[in-house]
Amino acid sequence: MAPVLVGTSHGTDDVDGQAAVRALFDGVRAARPGLDVREAFVDVQQPEVGDVLAGAVGDAGSAVVVPLLLSTGYHVRHDIARAVAAHDGAAVAAEPLGPDARLVDLLADRLSAIDDGAGLRDDDAVVLAAAGSTVAAAAVAVEEVASGLAERLGRPVTPSYGAGAEPRVPAAVAAVRAGGATGADGATERVVVASYLLAPGYFHDRVLEAGADVVSAPLAPSGRADDRLVRIVLDRYDAAASRLG
């Protein structure tokens, strides 16, 4: 019996955010029929990852927790790690979804969809907005994605964070606006935020309030799951499952 895939997201009260995560689970199940895929959370929603993982190990003998999170941080290193450690080798944690070149592709696609598909203007300044963490490795991962997006777009991309690291999104937007000097009046024409968030929810709402002219949509659509996200989830699962005895 294959290990159960316990997909673990942050959790949100936002209805659209919940729908986006459910769509991702549906996409994973459709891509790999027969794989036992269960949903868990580290905050806000139930059931908690520890409870789901215990049930999965009890039913199938082994399980892989795939963090539906874009970088490492407290929830990966503490909540998920603690849940996995309780099962004496019968469970393992996969790597988070990011960094990954496919996420850069998704970010570029979301930016191309702004302004009803008009996309970025030549003089737009771009800020990447991530949730953020006090774990230093999380910022390194976000910076890697920002660098990849900058290369893809052919223009600078400034990383920023909702919490836990600096600069915060409003500060980054203000600094880029003040220092861009691309318009005729010496100021940046527009500041566009690329939302490096999985789904709508609390952090995306804060990004919308950060003072940017335009904010792209989160990575996971609330309808049909994007095949690239599905593939990342399954790749993380496969890599981790290979470490189980």
C-alpha positions in Angstrom: 0.0 0.0 0.0 1.4 3.4 -1.0 1.9 5.9 1.8 -1.0 8.3 2.3 -0.4 11.8 1.0 -1.3 14.2 3.8 -1.5 17.6 2.1 -1.1 20.3 4.8 -2.0 23.9 4.2 -2.0 26.9 6.6 -5.8 27.1 6.7 -8.0 30.2 6.0 -11.4 31.6 6.8 -11.6 32.9 3.2 -14.2 31.0 1.2 -12.3 31.5 -2.1 -9.0 30.4 -0.4 -10.7 27.2 0.8 -12.0 26.5 -2.7 -8.6 27.0 -4.2 -7.0 24.5 -1.9 -9.8 22.0 -2.4 -9.3 22.3 -6.2 -5.6 21.5 -5.7 -6.5 18.4 -3.8 -9.0 17.4 -6.5 -6.3 17.9 -9.1 -3.9 15.7 -7.2 -6.4 12.9 -6.8 -7.3 13.1 -10.5 -3.7 13.0 -11.5 -3.0 9.9 -9.5 -6.1 7.8 -9.1 -5.9 5.3 -6.2 -3.6 7.4 -4.1 -5.1 8.1 -0.7 -4.9 11.9 -0.4 -6.0 13.6 2.9 -6.3 17.2 3.8 -4.9 18.7 7.0 -4.1 22.2 8.4 -1.6 23.9 10.8 -3.9 26.8 11.7 -7.4 28.3 11.4 -9.1 25.2 10.0 -9.6 21.6 11.1 -8.6 18.8 11.1 -5.1 19.4 12.5 -2.1 17.7 10.8 -1.3 15.6 13.8 -4.8 14.0 13.9 -4.9 13.4 10.2 -1.4 11.9 10.2 -2.2 9.5 13.1 -5.2 8.3 11.2 -3.3 7.8 7.9 -0.5 5.8 9.6 -3.1 3.7 11.4 -4.9 3.0 8.2 -2.1 2.5 5.7 1.0 2.0 7.8 2.9 5.0 6.4 2.3 8.6 5.3 4.0 11.5 3.7 3.1 15.1 4.8 3.4 17.5 1.9 3.4 21.1 3.1 1.2 23.1 0.8 3.4 26.1 1.8 5.7 28.0 -0.5 8.7 28.0 1.7 10.0 26.6 5.0 9.2 28.3 8.3 7.7 27.7 11.7 4.8 25.5 10.5 7.2 23.2 8.5 9.9 23.1 11.1 7.7 22.8 14.2 4.1 21.9 13.6 4.7 19.4 10.8 8.0 18.2 12.1 6.5 17.4 15.5 3.6 15.5 14.0 6.0 13.4 11.9 8.3 12.7 14.8 5.5 11.1 16.7 5.4 8.1 14.3 8.8 6.5 14.6 9.8 6.4 11.0 6.3 5.5 9.6 5.8 9.1 8.5 8.1 11.6 6.7 7.7 15.3 5.8 8.3 16.4 2.2 9.9 19.6 1.2 7.6 22.7 0.8 6.4 23.6 -2.7 9.0 26.3 -3.2 11.4 27.3 -4.4 10.6 25.8 -7.8 11.0 27.1 -11.4 7.4 26.1 -12.1 6.3 28.6 -9.4 8.2 31.3 -11.3 6.3 30.3 -14.4 3.0 30.6 -12.5 4.0 34.1 -11.1 4.8 35.2 -14.7 1.5 33.9 -15.9 -0.4 35.7 -13.1 1.4 39.0 -14.0 0.5 38.5 -17.7 -3.1 38.3 -16.7 -3.3 41.7 -15.0 -5.3 44.5 -16.6 -7.6 42.0 -18.3 -4.7 40.3 -20.0 -2.7 43.3 -21.0 0.0 42.3 -18.6 3.0 44.4 -17.4 3.8 47.7 -18.9 7.4 48.5 -19.9 7.8 51.0 -17.0 6.1 48.9 -14.3 8.1 48.2 -11.2 7.6 44.7 -9.7 7.5 43.7 -6.0 7.2 40.1 -5.0 5.0 39.6 -1.9 5.5 36.5 0.2 4.0 35.5 3.5 7.3 35.7 5.4 8.9 33.9 8.3 11.5 34.5 11.0 13.3 31.4 9.7 16.2 32.7 7.6 16.0 29.9 5.1 12.5 31.1 4.1 13.8 34.5 3.0 16.6 32.8 1.0 14.0 30.7 -0.8 11.9 33.8 -1.6 14.9 35.6 -2.9 15.6 32.7 -5.2 12.2 32.9 -6.6 12.4 36.7 -6.9 15.7 36.3 -8.8 14.1 33.7 -11.1 11.2 36.0 -11.8 13.5 39.0 -12.5 15.4 36.9 -15.0 12.1 35.8 -16.6 10.7 39.3 -16.8 13.9 41.1 -17.7 13.5 43.6 -15.0 14.3 44.0 -11.3 12.0 42.3 -8.8 12.0 43.4 -5.1 11.2 40.7 -2.6 9.0 41.6 0.4 7.1 39.9 3.2 3.8 40.0 5.0 5.4 39.1 8.4 8.6 37.8 9.9 11.2 39.3 7.6 12.0 42.7 6.1 11.1 44.6 4.0 7.4 44.4 4.7 5.2 44.7 1.6 4.0 48.3 2.2 7.5 49.5 2.9 8.8 47.8 -0.3 6.0 49.2 -2.4 6.7 52.7 -1.0 10.5 52.4 -1.5 10.1 51.2 -5.1 7.6 53.9 -5.8 9.9 56.6 -4.4 13.1 55.3 -6.0 12.0 54.0 -9.4 12.2 57.3 -11.3 10.8 55.8 -14.5 8.0 58.3 -15.3 8.2 61.7 -16.8 7.7 63.3 -13.4 10.6 61.4 -11.8 8.4 58.7 -10.1 7.6 55.1 -11.0 4.6 54.9 -13.3 3.1 51.9 -11.5 4.1 49.5 -8.8 2.8 46.0 -9.4 2.9 43.3 -6.7 3.3 39.7 -7.7 1.4 37.8 -5.1 3.6 34.9 -4.0 0.8 33.3 -2.0 -0.9 30.0 -2.7 -4.5 31.2 -2.3 -6.7 34.1 -1.2 -6.9 34.8 2.5 -5.5 37.0 5.3 -2.1 37.6 3.8 -3.4 38.3 0.3 -5.9 40.8 1.8 -3.0 42.6 3.5 -1.1 42.7 0.2 -4.2 44.3 -1.5 -3.9 47.1 1.2 -0.2 47.6 0.8 -0.4 50.6 -1.6 0.4 48.9 -4.9 -1.3 50.0 -8.1 -2.0 46.4 -9.2 -1.8 43.1 -7.4 -1.7 39.8 -9.3 -3.9 36.8 -8.3 -2.5 34.1 -5.9 -1.0 31.0 -7.5 -3.8 28.5 -7.0 -7.0 29.2 -8.9 -10.3 28.4 -7.2 -11.6 26.4 -10.2 -9.6 23.7 -11.9 -6.2 23.2 -10.3 -3.2 24.3 -12.3 -1.3 21.2 -13.6 2.1 22.7 -12.5 1.0 23.0 -8.9 -0.4 19.4 -9.0 2.9 18.2 -10.4 4.9 19.9 -7.7 2.8 18.4 -5.0 3.3 14.9 -6.5 7.0 15.4 -7.0 7.4 16.4 -3.4 5.4 13.4 -2.3 7.4 11.0 -4.5 10.8 12.3 -3.3 9.8 12.0 0.3 8.1 8.6 -0.1 11.4 7.2 -1.4 12.9 7.9 2.1 10.4 5.6 3.8 11.6 2.1 4.6 
